[in-house]
Amino acid sequence: MPDVHDLGGKREHFGPIGHTTSEPPFRAEWERRVFGMSAVIQTLGLFGRNFDNGRATVEQMSPQEYAGPYYTHWLYSTERMLAKYISGERRVPAVKAAVTARVVRVLMSRPTLPGWVNTQVMPRMFGSAKPAKHPPRFAVGDAVRVRARRTEGHTRQPGYVTGRLGRISEHRGAAIFADEHVRTGSTAAEHLYTVAFDGAELWGEKAEPNTEVRIELFEPYLERA
């Protein structure tokens, strides 16, 4: 993961976050259009339902591009995935294209889905939660250390907790392991934990007193302390 995308815990990336209750969801019409286009393409699985690939594609942006408006990230990812189909590198099966077109027409006629669909159906269809094939290695209260190395390429292991000591505060079930999902396309699941870190463990004497940071981390990132 390029350094510019691993913002957590880095003072040079901190700054005031301007926000007001009257702030519109989109600052320009092009942002609204990019959001709608990307949401339909991803939700219908036109590129496959590998959202981790989308994140990995965004990580290919240069630091200058990444510092631009938020929705340029979405546009960058969508353009590069579309380019693979336009060039013939990838193809959409005719049946899938026909079904996608039909669903788009239905959504256009009823853009707002019932609440139960959003809360019950959509997470099961498109979420990454999935049972693991092995029992969890850690239990709540266990002391752990985040492994000292990170996966080459896309990873959900933040750099600023790498090698640091923490404690398991919750077992979150299991989910598709993002690193392998991008690297090999594997949908194998790994256990996911919430790990609590003392602020001084992460930032030393400069940490604000009594600070605790909780981060969700996959089991392969963790070692018993």
C-alpha positions in Angstrom: 0.0 0.0 0.0 1.6 3.4 -1.0 2.4 5.6 2.0 0.0 8.4 0.9 -3.0 6.0 1.4 -2.0 5.0 4.9 -3.0 8.2 6.6 -3.7 7.0 10.2 -1.6 8.3 13.0 0.5 10.6 10.8 0.6 14.2 12.0 1.4 15.6 8.5 -2.0 14.4 7.3 -4.0 15.9 10.2 -5.9 19.1 9.9 -9.2 20.7 10.6 -12.2 19.0 9.2 -14.7 21.6 8.1 -18.3 20.4 8.4 -21.7 22.0 8.9 -25.1 20.5 9.2 -26.2 22.3 6.1 -23.3 20.9 4.0 -24.7 19.3 0.8 -23.7 15.6 0.1 -22.2 16.7 -3.2 -20.2 19.8 -3.9 -20.7 19.7 -7.7 -23.0 18.0 -10.1 -20.2 15.8 -11.5 -19.7 14.3 -8.0 -23.4 13.3 -7.9 -23.1 11.6 -11.3 -19.9 9.8 -10.4 -21.5 8.5 -7.2 -24.6 7.2 -9.1 -22.6 5.7 -11.9 -20.2 3.9 -9.6 -22.9 2.7 -7.2 -24.9 1.1 -10.0 -21.8 -0.5 -11.6 -20.5 -1.9 -8.4 -23.8 -3.0 -6.9 -24.8 -4.9 -10.0 -21.5 -6.7 -10.1 -20.6 -5.5 -13.6 -16.9 -5.7 -12.6 -17.4 -8.6 -10.2 -18.3 -8.0 -6.6 -14.7 -7.5 -5.5 -14.8 -4.1 -3.7 -11.3 -4.7 -2.5 -10.1 -4.4 -6.1 -11.7 -1.0 -6.3 -9.7 0.1 -3.2 -6.5 -1.4 -4.6 -7.1 0.5 -7.9 -7.4 3.8 -6.0 -4.1 3.1 -4.3 -2.5 3.4 -7.8 -3.2 7.1 -7.7 -0.3 9.5 -7.3 -0.1 11.5 -4.1 -1.1 14.6 -6.2 -4.2 12.9 -7.6 -5.1 11.4 -4.3 -5.1 14.8 -2.6 -7.9 16.0 -5.0 -11.6 15.9 -4.3 -12.9 12.7 -2.7 -15.0 11.6 -5.7 -12.0 11.7 -8.0 -11.0 8.5 -6.3 -14.3 6.9 -7.4 -13.9 8.2 -10.9 -10.3 7.0 -11.2 -11.3 3.5 -10.1 -14.3 3.3 -12.4 -12.4 4.6 -15.4 -9.6 2.1 -15.1 -12.0 -0.8 -14.7 -14.1 0.3 -17.6 -10.9 0.6 -19.7 -10.3 -3.1 -19.3 -13.6 -3.9 -20.9 -13.3 -1.4 -23.7 -9.8 -2.7 -24.5 -11.1 -6.3 -24.5 -8.9 -7.3 -21.6 -12.1 -8.3 -19.8 -15.5 -9.2 -21.2 -19.0 -9.1 -19.7 -21.0 -12.2 -20.6 -24.1 -11.5 -22.8 -26.5 -12.9 -20.2 -25.0 -10.8 -17.4 -25.1 -7.7 -19.6 -28.8 -8.3 -20.4 -29.7 -8.9 -16.7 -27.7 -5.8 -15.7 -29.6 -3.7 -18.2 -33.0 -5.0 -17.0 -32.1 -4.3 -13.3 -31.0 -0.8 -14.2 -34.3 -0.1 -15.9 -36.2 -1.4 -12.7 -34.0 0.8 -10.5 -34.6 3.8 -12.7 -38.4 3.4 -12.2 -38.0 2.9 -8.4 -34.7 4.3 -7.2 -35.6 4.0 -3.5 -35.5 0.4 -2.2 -37.7 -0.8 0.7 -35.9 -0.6 4.1 -36.0 -4.4 4.6 -34.1 -4.9 1.3 -31.4 -2.5 2.4 -31.0 -4.0 5.9 -31.6 -7.7 5.2 -31.1 -8.6 1.5 -28.3 -6.2 0.3 -25.7 -7.1 3.1 -26.2 -10.8 2.4 -25.8 -10.3 -1.4 -22.9 -7.9 -1.4 -21.4 -7.9 2.1 -18.1 -9.6 2.9 -19.2 -11.4 6.1 -18.6 -15.1 5.7 -18.0 -18.1 8.0 -14.3 -19.0 8.5 -13.3 -22.7 8.1 -11.3 -22.7 11.3 -12.0 -21.6 14.9 -10.7 -18.2 16.1 -7.1 -18.2 17.5 -7.8 -15.4 20.0 -10.4 -14.6 22.6 -11.5 -11.3 24.2 -8.8 -10.1 26.6 -5.9 -11.8 24.9 -2.7 -9.7 24.5 -1.6 -9.6 20.8 1.0 -7.9 18.7 0.5 -6.8 15.1 2.9 -8.6 12.9 6.0 -6.6 12.0 5.6 -7.0 8.2 2.8 -6.0 5.8 1.5 -7.7 2.7 3.0 -6.4 -0.5 0.3 -4.5 -2.4 -3.2 -4.0 -1.0 -3.6 -4.6 2.7 -6.0 -3.5 5.5 -3.2 -3.5 8.0 -2.5 0.1 9.0 1.2 1.0 9.1 1.0 2.9 12.4 -0.1 -0.2 14.3 2.4 -2.5 12.7 4.6 -4.2 15.4 2.5 -2.6 18.2 1.0 -4.3 21.3 -2.8 -4.4 21.8 -5.6 -6.4 23.4 -8.5 -8.1 21.8 -11.7 -6.3 22.9 -14.2 -8.0 20.6 -14.5 -10.9 18.1 -16.3 -9.6 15.0 -17.0 -12.9 13.3 -15.3 -13.5 10.0 -15.1 -11.8 6.6 -13.4 -12.3 3.2 -9.7 -11.6 3.7 -9.1 -8.4 1.7 -5.3 -9.0 1.0 -5.8 -12.4 -0.6 -9.1 -11.3 -2.3 -7.1 -8.7 -4.3 -4.0 -10.8 -4.8 -5.5 -14.1 -5.9 -9.3 -13.5 -6.0 -9.8 -15.9 -3.1 -13.0 -15.5 -1.1 -11.7 -17.4 1.9 -12.7 -15.8 5.2 -10.5 -15.0 8.2 -11.6 -14.0 11.7 -11.9 -10.3 12.4 -11.2 -8.7 15.8 -11.4 -5.3 17.4 -8.0 -4.6 18.9 -7.6 -1.9 21.5 -4.3 0.0 21.6 -3.1 2.4 24.3 -2.2 5.8 22.8 1.2 5.8 24.3 1.9 2.4 22.6 1.3 4.0 19.2 2.7 7.6 19.6 4.9 7.4 22.7 5.1 10.4 25.1 3.4 12.7 22.6 0.2 10.8 22.9 -2.8 12.5 24.6 -3.2 10.9 28.1 -5.7 8.2 28.6 -6.1 7.8 24.8 -7.3 4.4 23.4 -7.6 3.5 19.7 -9.7 0.5 18.6 -9.1 -1.0 15.1 -10.6 -3.9 13.4 -7.9 -6.3 12.2 -7.8 -9.7 10.4 -6.4 -12.7 12.3 -3.4 -13.2 9.9 -2.2 -9.7 11.0 -1.9 -10.7 14.7 0.5 -12.7 16.8 0.1 -13.8 20.4 2.1 -11.4 22.7 
